[in-house]
Amino acid sequence: MYSGRCHCGSIAFETTESPKWLTECNCSICHRLGSLWAHVQIDTVTFNGGTQL
């Protein structure tokens, strides 16, 4: 199981699919947090939490 959330915590997500590849973002918040973007099929992702950003 893989899970994550947006930096404000409003939206959470999880998937059981292993990422096909990872992307290292270099924006200020991703760089500071050491975040990686995982690429999976959207139909394997479950979203939890709020519905508005």
PAZAPA-4460 file (N, C-alpha, C; in steps of 0.05 Angstrom, whole numbers, plus 32768, in hexadecimal, padded with zeros to 4 digits):
% residues 53
    n_x    n_y    n_z   ca_x   ca_y   ca_z    c_x    c_y    c_z   seq   type   mol
   8011   7FE9   8000   8000   8000   8000   8012   8019   8000     1      M     A
   800C   802B   7FEF   801A   8045   7FED   8005   805A   7FF4     2      Y     A
   800E   806E   8004   7FFB   8084   800B   800A   809E   800C     3      S     A
   7FFB   80B3   800B   8006   80CE   800C   7FF0   80E3   800F     4      G     A
   7FF8   80FC   800F   7FE5   8111   8012   7FF1   812B   8007     5      R     A
   7FE0   813E   8002   7FEA   8158   7FF9   7FF7   8166   8011     6      C     A
   8007   817A   800C   8016   8186   8022   8005   8194   8037     7      H     A
   7FEC   819C   8030   7FDB   81A8   8045   7FCB   8193   8054     8      C     A
   7FCB   817A   804A   7FBE   8164   8058   7FA1   8161   8051     9      G     A
   7F95   8171   803F   7F78   816F   8039   7F71   8156   8029    10      S     A
   7F82   814E   8017   7F7D   8137   8006   7F91   8121   800C    11      I     A
   7F87   8109   8011   7F99   80F2   8015   7F93   80DE   7FFE    12      A     A
   7FA6   80CD   7FF8   7FA2   80B9   7FE3   7FB1   80A0   7FEB    13      F     A
   7FA9   8089   7FDE   7FB7   8070   7FE2   7FB3   805F   7FCA    14      E     A
   7FC6   804D   7FC5   7FC5   803A   7FAF   7FD4   8021   7FB6    15      T     A
   7FCD   800B   7FAA   7FDB   7FF2   7FAF   7FEE   7FEC   7F98    16      T     A
   7FED   7FFC   7F82   7FFE   7FF8   7F6B   801A   8003   7F70    17      E     A
   802E   7FF4   7F68   8049   7FFF   7F6A   804D   8014   7F54    18      S     A
   805A   802A   7F5B   805E   803F   7F47   806D   8035   7F2E    19      P     A
   8065   803E   7F17   8073   8037   7EFE   808E   8047   7EFD    20      K     A
   808E   805F   7F07   80A6   8070   7F09   80A1   8086   7F1D    21      W     A
   80B7   8092   7F26   80B6   80A8   7F39   80C2   80C1   7F2D    22      L     A
   80B7   80D8   7F35   80C2   80F2   7F2B   80CA   8102   7F44    23      T     A
   80E2   810D   7F43   80EC   811E   7F58   80E5   813B   7F50    24      E     A
   80D2   8147   7F5E   80CA   8163   7F58   80DE   8176   7F65    25      C     A
   80E3   818C   7F59   80F6   819F   7F64   80E9   81BA   7F6D    26      N     A
   80CE   81BA   7F70   80C1   81D2   7F7B   80CA   81D6   7F98    27      C     A
   80C5   81ED   7FA3   80CF   81F3   7FBE   80C5   81E0   7FD3    28      S     A
   80AC   81D9   7FD3   80A1   81C7   7FE9   80AA   81AA   7FE5    29      I     A
   80A9   81A0   7FCC   80B2   8184   7FC7   80CF   8181   7FCD    30      C     A
   80DF   8195   7FC5   80FC   8194   7FCA   8101   8194   7FE8    31      H     A
   80F3   81A5   7FF7   80F7   81A6   8014   80EF   818C   8022    32      R     A
   80D9   8180   8018   80CF   8168   8025   80DB   814E   801A    33      L     A
   80E9   8150   8004   80F5   8139   7FF7   80E0   8127   7FEA    34      G     A
   80CB   8134   7FE0   80B4   8125   7FD4   80BB   8119   7FB9    35      S     A
   80AF   8102   7FB4   80B0   80F5   7F9A   8094   80F1   7F90    36      L     A
   8090   80F5   7F76   8076   80F1   7F69   8075   80D5   7F5E    37      W     A
   8061   80C4   7F66   805E   80A9   7F5C   804A   80A9   7F46    38      A     A
   804F   809A   7F31   803D   8098   7F1A   8030   807D   7F19    39      H     A
   8015   807C   7F1D   8006   8063   7F1C   7FEC   8068   7F0C    40      V     A
   7FDE   8053   7F05   7FC5   8055   7EF7   7FB0   8062   7F0A    41      Q     A
   7FA2   8076   7F00   7F8F   8085   7F11   7F79   8074   7F1D    42      I     A
   7F71   805F   7F0F   7F5C   804E   7F1A   7F64   803D   7F31    43      D     A
   7F7E   803D   7F38   7F88   802E   7F4F   7F8B   8040   7F68    44      T     A
   7F84   805A   7F65   7F88   806E   7F7B   7F6D   8073   7F88    45      V     A
   7F6D   8073   7FA3   7F56   807A   7FB3   7F5C   8094   7FC1    46      T     A
   7F4B   80A8   7FBE   7F4E   80C2   7FCB   7F3D   80C4   7FE4    47      F     A
   7F47   80D0   7FF9   7F39   80D3   8012   7F3C   80F0   801B    48      N     A
   7F2B   80F9   802C   7F2D   8114   8037   7F1B   8127   8027    49      G     A
   7F23   8140   8027   7F14   8155   801A   7F11   8152   7FFC    50      G     A
   7EFF   8161   7FF1   7EFB   8160   7FD4   7F03   817A   7FC6    51      T     A
   7F0A   818E   7FD6   7F12   81A8   7FCA   7F2E   81AF   7FD3    52      Q     A
   7F3D   81BA   7FC1   7F59   81C2   7FC7   7F59   81DF   7FD0    53      L     A
***
